[in-house]
Amino acid sequence: MDKKISSLLPSIGETLVYPENDALELDEEWSYVQKKKNKRWGWFAESRVTKQIVAYFIGDRSQVVKKLRMSLAKACKAG
């Protein structure tokens, strides 16, 4: 994405809605890139109430927990 365009977009903290009694739902999916041994995992944290994606990580499954936790922490600080 062009840096000029991305600088015009609001931050995640400005767009997230925090309803009462909300919970996050974690979804996982995987696919491969060109060869079946090149698996890539995607994890997404989504609000049950608003259906907003709060955090995500796409990459190697061995790093999912650490990276998704960092992404969630960053999203919470932005809000």
Secondary structure, 3 states (H helix, E strand, C coil): CCHHHHHHCCCHHHHCCCCCCCCEEEEEEEEECCCCCCEEEEEEEEECCCCCEEEEEEECHHHHHHHHHHHHHHHHHHC
